[in-house]
């Protein structure tokens, strides 16, 4: 199966260990000497309305890919845990109890 970079970036990426949909490929890194793809990047999601800091970008190796299907890419790799958001002091809870 031949696949262009554009087609690759339109596929959903799923981590098969936990079944989590991670997003779509945003960027591809390759070795300039060999021309081989080395890593793929899924950009972190932006906060509300695209304003504010985004989550960390997720990078995974070409070797982590198990299957490239018609609509999905299945990968097997360690996904760093998401940081839990700490509630800010005060806020609505301060008003109601």
C-alpha positions, -999 to +999 in steps of 0.1 A: +000+000+000+014+034-009+005+063+013+013+100+010+022+122+039-011+140+035-030+107+037-009+097+067-018+129+085-056+123+079-056+090+099-066+087+136-037+075+158-048+049+184-026+035+212-035-002+212-025-009+248-051+014+263-073+019+232-070+057+235-074+079+204-044+102+205-052+125+176-038+129+141-002+132+130+008+169+129+044+167+118+070+141+107+107+140+116+132+123+093+169+117+091+183+141+065+212+118+057+191+086+050+158+102+042+141+077+066+112+087+088+123+085+124+095+101+145+060+114+142+045+142+162+009+148+174+007+184+186-007+190+221-042+204+222-048+240+228-068+253+257-102+269+252-107+287+219-071+281+209-059+305+236-034+296+263-007+270+266-013+236+249-007+202+263+027+186+256+034+173+220+034+135+217+063+121+198+065+084+188+089+064+167+082+049+133+091+016+150+061+020+174+036+016+145+019-018+145-006-013+117-014+015+092-050+009+081-073+028+057-085+052+085-063+045+115-028+040+126-023+016+155+007+022+177+022+005+207+042+029+229+043+044+264+020+074+266+031+099+293+004+104+319-017+136+316-011+162+343-041+164+365-054+199+368-054+212+403-085+233+412-077+270+418-083+282+453-116+301+457-138+300+426-173+286+428-166+263+457-156+293+478-190+309+471-212+279+478-195+262+506 
